[in-house]
Amino acid sequence: MASKIIDWLNEGVSPSAEPTPEEPARKAYDMRLVAWLDILGIRAIIKDEKNHDAESVISIMSELATYVKAACDPYASTKQLNYLQIADGFMIVADIDLANELCAILAEIQWKILINLKMLSRGAITAGSVSVAHEGSLIIGPAYVDAYVLESENAIYPRVIMPNAFFDATLNIFQFDHIRVDTDHVKYIDYISYTIEKNGIDSKRMSNLLIQQGVSEMIQQQCQSAIAKQRFGLLQKYGWMKELLQKNNISGL
C-alpha cells in the first residue's frame, strides 16, 4: 500500500483524486478573406447639424445596409460569408474560394453608393487570420485590423485596394478582370468597368446615365467647392474619381 501511495505522489495525483477533465477546444483563427468598406464624407454630414439631422444620417446608413445585404445574403445563407455593419462601414469576411465573388460584391456596392447616394466609398480587401463569433455579431483577428488600417491609411482615394496578401492567398483561383494598378503601384477594383461589362452597356450610355442621375454634376460641384475652400485633400479624392471615369472613356465631366 505504501508503495502505491508513493507512486501516486510521484505522479502528482492523490489516491482519491478524480481524473482531470479535458479542457474544451479553444476557438482558433481561420484563414479567410476580409474586406472593409465605408462611405467617404459621412463624418462631415454627421457634423453638419444645420443641413443634416439624425434621420438623414440614419437614412444613408440604412440605404448602405440594403446594398450590402442584397449583395452578400446569397453567400451568407450558405455560411461562406459573414458581414457586419460598424457605423458607416461594413466588414465582410468570406471563404478564400469566394475571391472573385467578393470583388464583384464590393464593386456592386461601390456602384450603388455612387449612383444612388451620390457619394464615394473607399475600402480594402486582404487575406489572413480572422474569427467570426456570436453568429456573426463579432469579428476579430489580425486580418480585421489589417483591412481597416489599409483602408484608413493606404487607400487614400475612393478605391478598394488589394495588398499582396490577397493575391498570395488566391493565387490559383483569382480571375476577376477588373483590377487596375494605380500610379502609386497599388492595385484596386475598377467598379466602373465592372458595371459597364455586367450591364452590357458602352461608355456613351454610361456617360449619359451619370449625367441623368446627377453624378457628373455632383463630382464637378465637389471639385469646385474643394478649390474654393482650399480643401485639397477633398479635391484629390474627387479628382481621382474623375480620372477613373475618364480611364473608362466617360465624358461629361
Salt bridges, closest charged atoms under 4 A:
ASP73 OD2 - LYS69 NZ 2.69
ASP95 OD1 - ARG32 NH2 3.00
GLU108 OE2 - LYS198 NZ 3.04
GLU151 OE2 - ARG122 NE 2.88
ASP182 OD2 - ARG159 NH1 2.69
ASP184 OD2 - ARG159 NH2 2.82
ASP190 OD2 - ARG180 NE 2.55
GLU197 OE2 - HIS178 NE2 3.31
